[in-house]
């Protein structure tokens, strides 16, 4: 038989002889699935006609685009979150297998290695890389499930290695392995975040920026997990005769204001403040009343809470500033007479600036 002629079964019972040009034959290998007897075992062989040379500019560009697009939520950042420590070009533990894929592809394209032998080598190398990813996943999943801040560096190191495997796979056109690495990184974030907000964050000490950083990652990946409540802290500031307190994220939200003065048949003594976010702090106003059956006072004014970031991993410091305007709203004549006799001033307005106490651990509620 002519080497360029072979028999293919037609759709009818009759058999016809087909003469196929080499270019058509080469195209058919890429487009059509091979006969069952020649089915490829490896991803590399299935993608052989599309994969660029690993050292070519096109392949490097493809790998960098994969990192930038697929691993955007894990790119290195000053934030202390579940991100890669750095973008590594290769994972040392999988280096030999990836090198083998590259050299095997070169030999196959040069015609020095048969299709079957190349496919078998590719399959073994891909399995070794997949096994390494699986081992890495087993180790990381245990750390992620425990969701301990003390393990963040270990988890970030694991994410760095997993990301490097994904990049190497993308460089060689191993899309299946690249996607497996990406999914593994996402699952690490999901596992840690879920356990963190549901159980472990409440008994740990960490900077209130950490949950917000992790939340931004979850938002980028649309996981639906909200860990921002782990950033809530209990604030308490004493400005005689008032005490300001809240369980909020950076002071934004409702505060309780208490007038710390007891007396016979007194009324009131508890008011509220509502602070809204403004730049790196929060601003708002407050009001609280206190009195007896004959005399009543009202204290009111503006509040501003400012936050100073002391760097990743360090507890932020806060300052509460405002004004206190105390006015007599009932029993003015009697109080003024007593004040005159005692040479004292009734009510008045003053400014204050204090550093509130801020809890080290998250709070679920004020009390």
C-alpha positions in Angstrom: 0.0 0.0 0.0 1.2 3.5 -0.8 2.4 5.1 2.5 0.0 8.0 2.0 -3.0 5.7 1.4 -5.1 3.9 4.0 -8.5 2.5 4.2 -11.2 4.2 6.3 -14.7 2.7 7.0 -17.4 4.8 5.2 -20.9 5.3 6.5 -22.1 2.7 4.1 -21.4 -1.1 4.3 -19.0 -0.6 1.4 -15.4 0.3 2.1 -13.6 3.0 0.1 -9.9 3.7 -0.3 -8.9 7.3 0.7 -5.7 9.1 -0.4 -4.9 11.8 2.3 -2.3 14.5 2.0 0.2 14.8 4.9 -1.1 18.2 6.0 -4.6 16.9 6.3 -3.4 13.9 8.3 -1.5 16.1 10.7 -4.6 18.3 11.2 -6.7 15.3 11.9 -4.5 14.3 14.8 -5.2 17.6 16.5 -8.9 17.9 15.7 -10.3 14.4 15.8 -10.0 12.0 18.7 -7.6 9.1 17.9 -8.9 5.6 17.6 -9.3 3.8 21.0 -6.2 1.8 20.5 -4.1 5.0 20.2 -5.9 7.0 22.9 -3.5 9.4 24.6 -3.0 9.0 28.3 -1.5 12.5 28.9 -2.7 16.0 28.8 0.6 17.0 27.1 0.0 14.8 24.1 -3.6 15.9 23.7 -2.4 19.5 23.6 0.7 18.8 21.6 -0.4 20.8 18.5 -1.4 23.8 20.5 1.4 24.0 23.2 4.1 26.6 22.6 7.7 25.9 23.2 8.3 26.4 27.0 11.2 28.8 26.4 9.4 30.9 23.8 8.1 34.5 24.4 4.6 33.3 23.7 4.7 30.6 26.4 6.2 32.9 28.9 3.6 35.5 28.2 0.9 32.9 28.5 2.2 31.8 31.9 2.4 35.3 33.2 -1.1 36.1 32.0 -2.3 33.0 33.8 -0.7 34.1 37.1 -2.1 37.6 36.7 -5.6 36.6 35.8 -6.2 33.3 37.7 -4.2 34.1 40.8 -5.0 37.7 41.2 -6.6 37.2 44.6 -3.3 35.5 45.8 -0.7 37.9 44.4 1.9 39.0 47.0 0.9 42.0 49.0 2.0 43.8 52.2 -1.3 42.7 53.7 -1.0 39.8 56.2 -3.6 37.6 54.4 -3.8 34.3 52.6 -1.5 35.4 49.7 1.6 34.0 48.1 4.8 35.2 49.7 6.2 35.8 46.2 5.7 34.8 42.6 8.1 31.9 42.0 9.0 30.7 38.5 9.1 27.1 39.6 8.4 24.7 42.4 11.6 22.9 43.3 9.7 19.7 44.3 8.1 19.4 40.8 11.1 20.8 38.9 12.3 17.4 37.6 8.9 16.3 36.3 8.3 19.6 34.5 11.8 19.4 33.0 11.1 15.9 31.8 7.9 17.1 30.1 9.8 19.8 28.3 12.7 17.5 27.1 10.3 14.8 26.1 8.3 17.2 24.0 11.5 18.3 22.3 12.5 14.8 21.5 9.0 13.9 20.2 8.9 16.9 17.9 12.4 16.2 16.7 11.3 12.7 15.7 13.7 10.9 18.1 10.9 9.5 20.3 7.8 7.7 19.3 4.3 9.0 20.0 3.5 6.1 22.3 6.7 6.4 24.3 6.3 10.2 24.6 2.8 9.8 25.7 3.8 7.3 28.4 6.5 9.6 29.7 4.2 12.6 29.7 1.6 10.6 31.6 4.0 9.5 34.3 5.4 13.1 34.8 1.9 14.5 35.0 0.9 12.0 37.6 4.0 12.8 39.7 3.0 16.5 39.6 -0.6 15.7 40.5 0.6 13.5 43.3 2.8 16.3 44.6 -0.2 18.7 44.5 -2.3 16.2 46.4 0.3 15.8 49.1 0.6 19.6 49.4 -3.2 19.8 49.6 -3.3 17.3 52.4 -0.8 19.2 54.4 -2.4 22.6 53.8 -6.0 21.5 54.3 -5.2 20.5 57.9 -3.7 24.0 58.6 -6.5 25.8 56.8 -9.2 23.8 58.7 -7.6 24.8 62.1 -7.6 28.5 61.0 -4.9 29.6 63.3 -3.2 33.0 62.7 0.0 31.4 64.0 0.0 29.1 60.9 -0.4 31.9 58.3 3.2 31.8 57.3 3.1 28.1 56.6 -0.1 28.4 54.7 1.3 31.3 52.6 4.4 29.2 51.9 2.2 26.4 50.6 0.2 28.8 48.5 3.5 30.1 47.0 4.5 26.6 46.0 1.1 25.7 44.6 1.1 28.9 42.6 4.5 28.1 41.2 3.3 24.7 40.1 0.3 26.3 38.4 2.6 28.8 36.6 5.0 26.0 35.4 2.0 24.0 34.1 0.7 27.1 32.3 4.1 27.6 30.7 4.0 24.1 29.3 0.4 24.2 28.2 -0.6 21.8 31.0 -4.0 23.5 31.6 -5.4 20.6 33.6 -2.6 20.8 36.2 -2.7 24.6 36.2 -6.4 24.6 37.0 -6.0 22.0 39.7 -3.4 24.2 41.4 -5.7 27.2 41.2 -8.7 25.3 42.6 -6.5 24.1 45.4 -5.5 27.6 46.4 -9.1 28.8 46.3 -10.2 25.8 48.5 -7.5 26.7 51.0 -8.9 30.3 51.3 -12.5 28.9 51.6 -11.6 26.4 54.3 -9.6 28.9 56.4 -12.2 31.6 56.0 -15.1 29.4 57.0 -13.5 28.0 60.1 -12.1 31.4 61.0 -15.4 33.3 61.2 -17.5 30.4 62.5 -15.2 29.2 65.3 -11.6 30.2 65.7 -11.1 33.9 65.3 -13.0 34.8 68.5 -10.3 33.4 70.8 -7.2 34.7 68.9 -5.2 37.9 69.0 -4.5 39.6 65.7 -4.5 43.0 63.9 -8.0 44.1 63.0 -6.8 44.5 59.4 -6.4 40.8 58.9 -10.1 39.9 58.5 -10.6 42.8 56.2 -7.8 41.6 54.0 -9.1 38.1 53.9 -12.6 39.4 53.1 -11.2 41.3 50.1 -9.8 38.0 48.8 -13.2 36.3 49.2 -14.9 39.1 47.4 -12.5 38.9 44.5 -13.3 35.1 44.2 -17.0 35.5 45.0 -17.0 32.8 47.6 -19.8 34.3 49.6 -17.9 34.1 52.9 -17.9 37.2 55.0 -15.2 37.3 57.8 -15.5 41.0 58.6 -17.1 40.3 61.9 -13.7 39.0 63.1 -12.5 42.6 62.8 -14.9 43.8 65.5 -13.3 45.1 68.6 -14.6 46.3 72.0 -13.9 50.0 72.5 -14.2 51.8 75.9 -13.2 55.4 76.7 -13.7 57.2 80.0 -14.4 61.0 79.9 -15.8 61.9 83.2 -18.7 61.8 83.9 -19.3 59.8 80.6 -18.2 56.4 79.4 -18.2 55.6 75.6 -18.3 52.0 74.5 -19.0 49.9 71.4 -18.4 46.6 69.7 -17.7 47.7 66.2 -15.3 47.5 63.2 -13.0 50.5 63.6 -15.7 52.4 65.6 -18.2 52.5 62.7 -21.7 51.9 64.1 -23.6 52.3 67.3 -21.9 53.3 70.6 -23.4 53.3 74.1 -22.9 56.4 76.2 -23.4 56.2 80.0 -23.5 59.0 82.5 -21.7 57.5 85.4 -23.3 59.2 88.4 -25.6 57.6 90.9 -28.1 59.4 93.1 -31.4 59.0 94.9 -34.3 58.6 92.5 -32.1 59.4 89.5 -33.4 58.8 85.9 -31.8 58.1 82.6 -28.0 57.9 82.4 -27.7 55.9 79.1 -27.6 57.4 75.7 -26.3 56.5 72.2 -23.9 57.7 69.6 -23.8 56.8 65.9 -20.5 57.0 64.1 -20.1 56.8 60.3 -17.0 55.9 58.4 -14.9 58.8 57.3 -11.4 58.2 55.7 -9.4 56.3 58.2 -11.8 56.9 61.1 -15.3 57.5 62.1 -17.4 60.5 63.0 -20.7 61.2 64.6 -22.6 62.7 67.5 -24.0 61.6 70.8 -26.5 62.5 73.4 -27.3 61.3 77.0 -29.6 62.6 79.7 -29.3 62.2 83.5 -31.4 63.6 86.3 -33.7 63.3 89.3 -37.3 64.1 89.8 -36.4 67.8 90.2 -33.3 68.3 88.1 -32.3 67.0 84.6 -29.1 67.4 82.6 -28.2 66.7 79.0 -24.8 66.0 77.6 -24.2 66.1 73.9 -21.5 66.8 71.3 -19.5 65.4 68.4 -17.2 62.4 68.4 -14.3 61.5 66.1 -12.4 58.2 66.3 -9.1 58.1 64.4 -7.0 55.0 63.7 -3.2 54.7 63.3 -2.0 51.7 61.4 1.2 50.4 63.0 2.1 48.0 60.2 1.1 44.4 59.2 0.7 42.2 62.3 0.8 45.0 64.8 -2.1 46.3 66.8 -3.5 49.6 65.6 -3.9 52.5 68.0 -7.0 54.7 68.3 -7.8 58.2 69.5 -11.3 59.4 70.5 -11.8 63.1 70.4 -14.8 65.3 70.7 -16.7 67.9 72.8 -19.0 67.6 75.8 -21.7 70.2 76.2 -23.6 69.8 79.5 -26.8 71.7 79.8 -29.4 72.0 82.6 -32.8 71.2 81.1 -34.9 71.1 84.3 -34.8 72.7 87.8 -32.7 75.6 86.5 -33.7 78.1 89.2 -33.0 75.8 92.1 -29.7 74.5 90.7 -28.5 78.0 90.0 -29.3 79.1 93.5 -27.4 76.2 95.0 -24.5 76.8 92.6 -24.3 80.4 93.6 -24.2 79.5 97.3 -21.5 76.9 96.6 -19.6 79.2 94.2 -19.8 76.5 91.4 -20.6 76.7 87.7 -23.6 74.9 86.3 -23.0 72.9 83.1 -20.5 74.1 80.4 -18.7 73.0 77.3 -15.3 71.4 76.9 -13.2 69.4 74.5 -11.5 66.1 75.2 -9.0 63.7 73.5 -8.3 60.3 74.9 -7.0 56.9 73.9 -9.8 54.3 74.3 -9.2 50.8 75.5 -9.4 48.4 72.6 -9.8 44.7 73.0 -7.1 42.4 71.6 -9.7 39.7 70.6 -12.8 40.1 68.5 -16.1 40.8 70.2 -19.5 39.5 69.2 -21.4 42.0 71.3 -20.7 44.9 73.6 -21.6 42.9 76.8 
